[in-house]
Amino acid sequence: MSDKINKIVNTTDSTNNYSQDDINKNKIFAVLSYLWILFFLPLVACPDSKFGRFHANQGLVLLLAGAIGGFVMGIIVLVLSMIGLAIVGFILMSLFGLIDLILVILGIVNAATGKAKELPIIGRITLIK
C-alpha cells in the first residue's frame, strides 16, 4: 500500500530542464498560475518562459479537475441527499475541496521555490506545451 501512495506523492521533478534565469524571472507568474482562472498569466506575461508554461499547464489542469470534480461531487451530493444520506455527500464534497486546496498550495510552493514538479494524481496531464 505504501508503494502506491509513494508513487502518487513522489511525482516527476523536471526542474533541471529549465534555466535558473527563466525560473528566477518568472517565479511570480508561475505562482499566480495556481490561483484558478489566473493560469493564463504566464502565457501572456512571459510567453517564452518554459518554466511559466509548465506551471500554466499545471494550473489549467488543476482548474479543470476542480471544476469537473466539483460538478461530479455536486451530482453525488444530490443523489445522496435524495436517499437520505446528505451528510455523507457533504463530507465527500468537503474532502474533495480539501484535496483541491492541498494541490493548489503544493503547486504554489513548488513554483515559489523554483521547482518544476508535477502535481500528484493530475500532474502528468499536458494541455499546454
C-alpha positions in Angstrom: 0.0 0.0 0.0 2.8 2.5 0.8 4.4 1.9 -2.6 1.1 3.0 -4.2 0.9 6.1 -2.1 4.6 6.8 -2.6 4.1 6.6 -6.4 1.3 9.2 -6.2 3.1 11.6 -3.9 6.6 11.5 -5.4 6.0 12.9 -8.8 8.4 13.8 -11.6 10.7 16.8 -10.9 11.9 18.3 -14.1 13.4 21.5 -12.6 16.8 20.7 -14.3 15.2 21.2 -17.7 14.7 24.9 -17.1 17.3 27.6 -16.9 17.8 29.3 -13.5 17.4 32.7 -15.2 14.0 31.6 -16.6 12.9 30.3 -13.1 14.1 33.5 -11.3 12.5 35.9 -13.8 9.1 34.1 -13.9 8.5 32.7 -10.5 5.8 35.2 -9.6 3.8 34.4 -12.7 4.2 30.6 -12.1 2.9 31.1 -8.5 -0.1 33.1 -9.8 -1.0 30.4 -12.3 -2.4 28.2 -9.5 -5.0 30.8 -8.5 -7.7 29.2 -10.6 -8.5 31.4 -13.7 -5.1 33.1 -13.5 -3.4 30.0 -15.0 -3.1 32.0 -18.3 -0.9 34.8 -16.8 2.4 33.1 -17.6 1.2 32.6 -21.2 0.6 36.3 -21.6 3.2 37.9 -19.3 6.1 35.6 -20.2 5.2 33.6 -23.3 8.7 32.5 -24.0 9.2 31.0 -20.5 9.2 27.3 -20.4 9.0 27.4 -16.6 6.0 29.6 -16.8 4.3 27.4 -19.4 4.9 24.3 -17.2 3.1 25.9 -14.3 0.4 27.4 -16.5 -0.3 23.8 -17.7 -0.4 22.6 -14.1 -2.7 25.4 -13.1 -5.1 24.7 -16.0 -5.2 21.0 -15.3 -5.9 21.8 -11.7 -8.7 24.3 -12.6 -10.3 21.7 -14.9 -10.0 18.9 -12.4 -11.6 21.1 -9.8 -14.4 22.2 -12.0 -15.2 18.7 -13.3 -14.7 17.1 -9.9 -16.9 19.7 -8.3 -19.7 19.1 -10.8 -19.5 15.3 -10.3 -19.4 15.8 -6.5 -22.5 18.0 -6.8 -24.4 15.2 -8.6 -23.2 12.8 -5.9 -24.4 15.1 -3.1 -27.7 15.5 -4.9 -28.2 11.7 -5.3 -27.1 11.0 -1.7 -29.5 13.7 -0.4 -32.4 12.1 -2.2 -31.8 8.8 -0.4 -31.3 10.5 3.0 -27.5 10.5 3.1 -26.9 14.2 2.6 -24.3 14.3 5.3 -22.2 11.6 3.5 -22.4 13.7 0.3 -21.3 16.8 2.1 -18.4 15.0 3.8 -17.3 13.7 0.3 -17.6 17.2 -1.1 -15.6 18.7 1.7 -12.9 16.1 1.3 -12.7 16.9 -2.5 -12.4 20.6 -1.7 -9.7 19.9 0.8 -7.7 17.8 -1.7 -8.1 20.6 -4.3 -6.9 23.2 -1.8 -3.9 21.0 -0.9 -3.0 20.7 -4.6 -3.2 24.4 -5.1 -0.9 25.0 -2.1 1.5 22.3 -3.3 1.7 24.0 -6.8 2.2 27.4 -5.3 5.0 26.1 -3.0 6.7 24.3 -6.0 6.5 27.4 -8.1 7.7 29.8 -5.3 10.7 27.6 -4.6 11.6 27.4 -8.3 10.7 23.7 -8.8 9.0 22.3 -11.8 7.5 19.3 -10.1 4.2 17.7 -11.3 1.2 17.8 -9.0 0.1 14.4 -7.6 -2.6 12.5 -9.4 -3.2 15.1 -12.2 0.3 16.4 -12.9 1.1 14.2 -15.9 -1.7 15.6 -18.0 -0.3 18.1 -20.6 -2.7 20.5 -22.2 -0.3 23.4 -22.8 3.0 22.5 -24.4 
